[in-house]
Each structure stands twice: as structure tokens, then as C-alpha cells.
Amino acid sequence: MADESWWFRFPQMNEDSLRALERAFDDGYADFSGAYGAGIENFFNPLLQFLIWFDDLFTGAPWWLIIALLAGFAWFASRSWKLVAGVTAAFLAIGYFGMWQHAMSTMSMITVCTVLAVLIGLPVGVLMARSDRAQAIITPVLDVMQTMPSFVYLIPIVMLLGIGRVPGLIAVVVYAIPPVIRLTNLGIRLVDREVLEAADSFGANYWQRLFGVQIPLALPNILAGINQTIMMALAMVVIASMIGVQGLGQPVLRAVTNQYFALGLFNGLAIVALAIAFDRMTQAYGRRLQRYRQIAND
């Protein structure tokens, strides 16, 4: 029976060879980190200073001004007093339960992450829409970014840059950027070919066709991608708090490690409130654009 056991065991690499391979990867990355880590850290230093300034801007602003700006954005996005009232009530509750500073730190980080994701994701999505070869190359990379456990790519980031805001921002952007890339690509590819032919007949060049026709018509899909990017960035808040990102994730992490149920529940609900507020605002604005597009087509 012992001789037949190989039928039931998957063939594996020799344990010593596996350890040698793992050690080679670890030593190689450690050497790379030691040689280039300081330079890469200096490269990201302006971004760190901007993150600190932006966080101070949010946390230092009067609470009533922040709520007024959010209510104004909710009205602009939806033209709905119900959404304005819901957003206002959510942020008043966050402040009333003593989570305002952490919520503002989270908002500042999510805002910067979303802007970076859009600035990087839009050109990549346009490139994918323009070239089938680029789409074939980039799509597997996006698949890996979306399916790789976030704890795995935290390891090389922390080894390279240590703990702090910049490593957290990089981790959040890597985790949250795929939706805006995918939906930008999809939205541009779904633009009616007849509309593009009409633009060509009027003598539009590539850039005029892109910014005057394709991106405006793809904007509802792009906004859906931004919506999902915001949601994924908020989902990453708790994990990013493990490497020094300030915000609502830190009290949740402290609640998990010390078994504080109420602390974790309240801060978790605050994250949910932020997610719902931004989800409703971006969705409402996307629906408004869709209605305007249908009216223009009619």
C-alpha cells in the first residue's frame, strides 16, 4: 500500500529546493529594497507632503463647512432633497458619535486615491479601447490586481517604503484602480460606430473625436467605474490601517485586536455611511447624464 501512495499525492518540488527558491526571491527583493528603497522613498516625498497638507485641510476645516459642501455636491449630483437630507444626516451622526476626525482623514485619503486612480486609469482605459493588443496585455494584469489578496501586495510595499501614508495610498490605488480602467475601456468601445463615422465625416481628428464624442458618450460608464473605485478604496481602509493609514480603519483594527464590539460597530457603520453617501451621489449624477444623453438623442 505504501508503494501505491504516490497515486494519491500530487508531485511536489523538493522541500530544500523550494526553500532555496523562496530564499532567493526574498534575498533578491531585500537587495533591491536596500539599493533603491531610499531613492524611491525620496521620489514619493512630495506626495507625502501633499497627503499631509490635504489631511490637515479636511480635519482642520469647520464641520459645518464640510457638511455644506457635501450637501451642495449631493444637490448638484441628484437634484434631490432626499439625498441632500440623507447625506447631511449621515455626517451629522458621524460627528455626534465622535468619529469626525477619523472620518475626515478617511475622506482625504479616499479623495486623493480616487483622483490618482482616475488620472492613471482613464489613459490606460483609452489605450485599451484603442488597441486590442493592449487590451489583451492589460486585462490579465487587472485580473491579478483584483484577485490577489491585498495582504500579499502589502508585503513588498512595506518592505520597500516602510509603513505610513504613501505605502497605504499605493496599496489602495492598486486595489481600487481596475474598475475605472475596465469601464472606461467598455464605455468607449460601446460608442455607436455611426456616431464616430459622423464625427469623421465632419473632419474630426483623433483627439477631437476622443474628447468631443467618445468620452462624453462614455461618461456614464466612466462614472460607474469611478463609483466602484470609491467603493473598493473604502473597503481597503481597514486593511490599509495596518500599515499606518489614519482614518476610520484604525479604530476598527483596534476594536478587532482588543475585542471592543461597540467601537468596531460604530466605526464600521461610519465607513458604511461614507460608502452609501458617495455611492448614491455618483450614481445619481450618472443617471442625470444618462437622461441628458437620451434627451439629446431624441
C-alpha positions in Angstrom: 0.0 0.0 0.0 2.9 2.4 0.7 4.2 1.8 -2.8 0.8 2.9 -4.3 0.6 6.1 -2.2 2.2 8.2 -5.0 -1.1 7.8 -6.9 -2.8 9.9 -4.2 -0.1 12.5 -3.6 0.5 15.4 -6.0 4.1 15.6 -7.1 5.9 18.4 -5.3 9.2 20.2 -5.5 11.8 19.0 -3.1 11.4 20.9 0.2 15.0 22.1 0.2 14.7 23.3 -3.4 11.5 25.2 -2.5 13.1 26.8 0.4 16.1 27.8 -1.7 13.8 29.4 -4.3 11.9 31.3 -1.7 15.1 32.4 -0.1 16.4 33.6 -3.5 13.3 35.7 -4.0 13.4 37.2 -0.5 17.2 38.0 -0.8 16.8 39.5 -4.2 13.9 41.8 -3.2 15.8 42.7 0.0 18.8 43.7 -2.0 16.6 45.7 -4.4 14.9 47.4 -1.4 18.3 48.2 0.2 19.7 49.6 -3.1 16.8 51.6 -4.4 14.4 52.0 -1.4 15.7 55.3 -0.2 15.6 56.8 -3.8 12.0 55.6 -4.3 11.1 57.0 -0.9 12.5 60.4 -1.8 10.6 60.2 -5.1 7.3 59.9 -3.2 8.2 62.5 -0.6 6.3 65.3 -2.4 3.2 63.1 -2.5 3.6 62.5 1.2 3.7 66.3 1.9 0.6 66.7 -0.2 -1.2 64.0 1.7 -0.3 65.6 5.0 -1.5 69.0 3.7 -4.7 67.6 2.3 -5.5 65.7 5.5 -4.9 68.8 7.6 -7.2 70.7 5.2 -10.0 68.2 5.8 -9.5 67.7 9.5 -8.9 71.4 10.2 -11.9 72.7 8.3 -15.1 73.7 10.2 -17.5 70.8 10.4 -20.4 72.9 9.1 -18.4 73.9 6.0 -17.7 70.3 5.1 -21.3 69.3 5.5 -22.5 72.3 3.5 -20.0 71.4 0.7 -21.2 67.7 0.7 -24.8 68.8 0.7 -24.1 71.1 -2.2 -22.4 68.3 -4.1 -25.4 66.0 -3.4 -27.8 68.5 -4.7 -25.7 69.1 -7.8 -25.4 65.4 -8.5 -29.0 64.4 -7.9 -31.3 67.5 -7.6 -32.9 65.5 -4.8 -33.7 67.0 -1.4 -34.0 63.4 0.0 -30.4 62.7 -0.9 -29.2 66.0 0.5 -31.0 65.3 3.7 -29.6 61.8 3.9 -26.0 62.9 3.3 -26.4 65.7 5.9 -27.9 63.4 8.5 -25.2 60.8 7.9 -22.3 63.2 8.5 -24.1 64.8 11.5 -24.4 61.4 13.0 -20.7 60.7 12.4 -19.8 63.9 14.2 -22.2 63.4 17.0 -20.7 59.9 17.8 -17.2 61.4 18.0 -15.8 59.9 14.7 -15.5 63.2 12.8 -11.6 63.5 12.8 -11.2 59.9 11.7 -13.9 60.2 9.0 -12.2 63.3 7.6 -8.9 61.5 7.5 -10.6 58.7 5.6 -12.2 61.1 3.2 -9.0 62.9 2.5 -7.2 59.6 1.7 -10.1 58.3 -0.4 -10.3 61.6 -2.4 -6.6 61.5 -3.2 -6.7 57.8 -4.1 -9.7 58.3 -6.3 -8.1 61.3 -8.1 -4.9 59.3 -8.7 -6.8 56.2 -9.9 -8.8 58.4 -12.4 -5.7 60.2 -13.6 -3.9 56.8 -14.2 -7.0 54.7 -15.1 -8.5 57.0 -17.8 -5.5 57.0 -20.1 -5.0 53.2 -19.6 -8.7 52.6 -20.4 -8.4 54.8 -23.5 -5.4 52.8 -24.6 -7.2 49.5 -24.1 -10.2 50.8 -26.1 -7.9 51.9 -28.9 -5.8 48.7 -29.2 -7.0 45.1 -28.9 -3.4 44.1 -28.3 -3.1 46.5 -25.3 -6.4 45.1 -24.0 -5.1 41.6 -24.3 -1.9 42.5 -22.3 -3.5 44.7 -19.7 -6.6 42.6 -18.9 -4.7 39.7 -17.2 -2.8 42.3 -15.1 -6.1 43.8 -14.0 -7.3 40.3 -13.2 -4.3 39.7 -10.9 -4.8 43.1 -9.2 -8.4 42.3 -8.5 -8.0 38.7 -7.3 -4.6 38.9 -5.5 -5.3 39.1 -1.7 -4.5 42.6 -0.6 -2.2 41.3 2.2 0.1 39.8 -0.4 1.0 43.0 -2.2 1.2 44.9 1.1 4.3 42.9 1.8 6.6 44.3 -0.9 5.2 47.8 -0.5 6.0 47.8 3.2 9.5 46.2 2.6 10.2 48.9 0.1 8.7 52.0 1.7 8.0 51.0 5.3 4.7 51.9 7.0 2.9 55.2 6.5 0.6 57.1 4.3 2.3 56.7 1.0 2.5 52.9 1.2 -1.1 52.9 2.2 -2.1 55.1 -0.7 -0.2 52.9 -3.2 -1.9 49.8 -1.8 -5.4 51.4 -2.0 -4.8 52.7 -5.6 -3.5 49.3 -6.8 -6.6 47.6 -5.2 -9.1 50.2 -6.4 -8.0 51.2 -9.9 -9.2 48.2 -12.1 -12.9 49.2 -12.2 -12.2 52.7 -13.7 -9.9 51.2 -16.3 -12.3 48.4 -17.3 -15.4 50.6 -17.5 -13.5 53.4 -19.4 -12.5 50.8 -21.9 -16.0 49.3 -22.1 -17.7 52.7 -22.4 -15.5 53.9 -25.2 -15.9 50.6 -27.1 -19.7 50.9 -26.7 -19.9 54.2 -28.5 -22.0 53.8 -31.6 -19.9 53.4 -34.7 -22.3 55.5 -36.7 -21.6 58.4 -34.4 -17.9 58.0 -34.9 -18.4 57.9 -38.7 -20.4 61.1 -38.5 -17.5 62.8 -36.5 -15.0 61.6 -39.1 -17.2 63.0 -41.9 -17.0 66.4 -40.2 -13.2 66.2 -40.3 -12.6 65.5 -36.6 -9.1 64.3 -35.8 -8.4 61.6 -33.2 -8.2 63.9 -30.2 -11.4 65.8 -31.3 -13.2 62.5 -31.7 -11.9 61.2 -28.3 -12.7 64.3 -26.2 -15.6 65.6 -28.2 -17.5 62.4 -28.9 -16.2 59.2 -27.2 -15.5 60.3 -23.7 -18.7 62.4 -23.3 -20.8 59.5 -24.6 -18.9 57.0 -22.4 -19.2 59.3 -19.3 -22.0 57.3 -17.6 -19.8 54.1 -17.8 -16.7 56.0 -16.6 -18.7 57.4 -13.6 -19.8 53.9 -12.8 -16.1 52.9 -12.8 -15.3 55.8 -10.5 -18.2 54.8 -8.3 -16.7 51.3 -8.0 -13.2 52.6 -7.4 -14.5 54.7 -4.5 -16.3 51.7 -3.0 -13.2 49.5 -3.3 -11.0 52.2 -1.8 -13.3 52.4 1.2 -13.2 48.7 1.5 -9.4 48.9 1.7 -9.5 51.4 4.6 -9.3 48.8 7.4 -6.5 46.8 5.8 -4.5 49.9 4.9 -4.8 51.0 8.6 -2.4 48.1 9.4 0.4 49.9 7.6 -0.2 53.3 9.2 -3.1 54.9 7.2 -5.1 57.2 9.5 -8.8 57.2 9.5 -11.8 55.0 10.4 -9.8 51.8 9.8 -7.6 52.4 12.9 -10.4 52.2 15.4 -11.8 49.2 13.7 -8.4 47.5 13.8 -8.1 48.4 17.5 -11.5 47.0 18.1 -10.6 43.7 16.4 -7.4 43.3 18.4 -8.9 44.2 21.7 -12.4 42.8 21.2 -14.2 46.2 21.5 -17.5 45.4 19.9 -19.1 48.8 20.2 -16.1 50.7 18.9 -15.8 48.4 15.9 -19.5 48.6 15.2 -19.8 52.4 15.3 -16.7 53.0 13.1 -17.7 50.2 10.7 -21.1 51.9 10.4 -19.4 55.2 9.7 -17.5 53.5 6.8 -20.8 52.2 5.5 -22.3 55.7 5.8 -19.5 57.1 3.7 -19.8 54.4 1.1 -23.6 54.8 0.8 -23.3 58.6 0.6 -20.7 58.6 -2.2 -22.4 55.7 -4.0 -25.7 57.5 -4.1 -24.2 60.8 -5.2 -22.1 59.3 -8.0 -24.9 57.0 -9.2 -27.4 59.9 -9.2 -25.0 62.1 -11.3 -24.5 59.2 -13.7 -28.3 58.8 -14.1 -28.6 62.6 -14.8 -26.0 62.4 -17.5 -27.8 59.4 -19.0 -31.1 61.3 -19.1 -29.4 64.3 -20.8 -27.9 61.9 -23.3 -31.3 60.4 -24.1 -32.9 63.8 -24.4 -30.1 64.9 -26.8 -30.6 61.7 -28.9 -34.3 62.3 -29.1 
